[in-house]
């Protein structure tokens, strides 16, 4: 509808074409946000990056579904969603996310062709798999469909690049030609990660620093002790604090083709530090960040003036300390295999059931109704869902109840009756209105159903809470002051329950650390927790030693420091009985590598093979790799189930078959 904004035109269009009597619920409508983004980027093409205000763009996702029967795309209602660096830089409307459940060759061939929507030409840039479905990200390129043909436009459209040029803008083929083509294709996900904008760094404020390696072992191999963990100055974290109101010791990020964690170091020197940027006189220091070699996934031509897209810190998450962690079935199996008594887990299960029953039935005190309200909220994740509805951002917060949240309250109340969309929210609104289960049969029955559902979930997922435990991001010691097998666990407040009953800031003594996935006997290990004055400011993270002959997290399922979280237990019922498994289980059995097919084609090989082709044909050949994920079927879930079967059939977590499948 000419002359109308999206907010004005979309509801009317929906009512006319979809034959609905009422427009789409405004609480979840993306049109106002899309209007604001369009207006902002029209005035300033970089406005969506969030450099000049707290607002940032890229929060709308254009969606479609590929129908394999009709070989057509079916457009869906755009949604408010998480933002990404690419959408912030070029506008949400220039990217289309297509879902498909068909992994045939015909589907791949479909996405090798351009898609025209209202004269705009979209081409496939990246494909990924998630929970049994594939998603293809298509980008609106600088082309137009006229007179039955697709041609380059005279007036720039879309992202103002044709696809071949846009690909090289993001990930230069020539500069990165030593990479395997499969790895090269996967790197575009760095720009599509759900993130929020951080500080804009000057190009010369982003430094490179070598990783720290261990001494060679008996086989002459050296372990990367800092893999994935960079370093940043307080001025960078201070800017993050001003924007997010969070003082983060470490930030998970994307920047200038790099990824992983960056750790705030207040000292001016650390192990292996390279030169820094000297601040001008009478000016505060500017944010600086040191990328480890292991963090750099995309290289750029020397001397190239980088775009703000590459120089703006994309923040994925930040350091938080979670206490009283819930066990997963994998961790329970591992701990029991390493001599933690099964009776301990039985006692946890009984305590968990008793606590759930007490939370929903204790109403004989002044706080009884508040306890029920809180229990329902925690069980159903209602507050989180209300936040999601209010902001339109489907991004689950990493909090203590992640494993128990569901999406039942994601949808708003019925527009006519106001009746909530989830059972838990019904209970909470009745309690808020002054009703009591003592004299309201309807409320009492709803509470019973919520409690029953939570008990049934515990029967299936075995997520039992361990009070003396915590979980946090893991980083490497920047100074090298921790000894072999030592870690530091320090919180920003008194969070850790001690045997004496008081809460402490740090953990001292023997602990057991693990991470998910937890598949083989060595995926949980005993370490010594300590503290060091040089690491005093590093709170709400787990700092690992860089001494020894192997990276500590490498023992735990081959982990690194690019955003892995670990779980630590100091409960004496676990620590005193736990016995480390033989490190031989870390090494895959002979012939393991031969079980997998590997594509060893490099980017250089690809460039040589398409050298004589036109740019159009080169682009199509490259797209076969960019969206090649469509033809592959992920077996991760199947192999995980097979691992459970192996343990059950062989009766041993350490059986060669169980270990083989665990490594897979």
Beta strands, then each sheet from edge to edge (+ up, - down):
strand 1: 60-67
strand 2: 72-80
strand 3: 95-100
strand 4: 115-117
strand 5: 120-130
strand 6: 133-146
strand 7: 149-152
strand 8: 196-200
strand 9: 206-209
strand 10: 229-232
strand 11: 250-255
strand 12: 258-264
strand 13: 289-292
strand 14: 312-318
strand 15: 322-326
strand 16: 465-476
strand 17: 486-490
strand 18: 496-497
strand 19: 503-504
strand 20: 509-514
strand 21: 524-529
strand 22: 541-544
strand 23: 565-569
sheet 1: 2+ 1- 3- 6+ 5- 4+
sheet 2: 2+ 1- 3- 6+ 7-
sheet 3: 8+ 14- 11+ 12- 10- 13+ 9+
sheet 4: 15+ 16- 22- 17+ 21+ 20- 23+
sheet 5: 18+ 19-
end
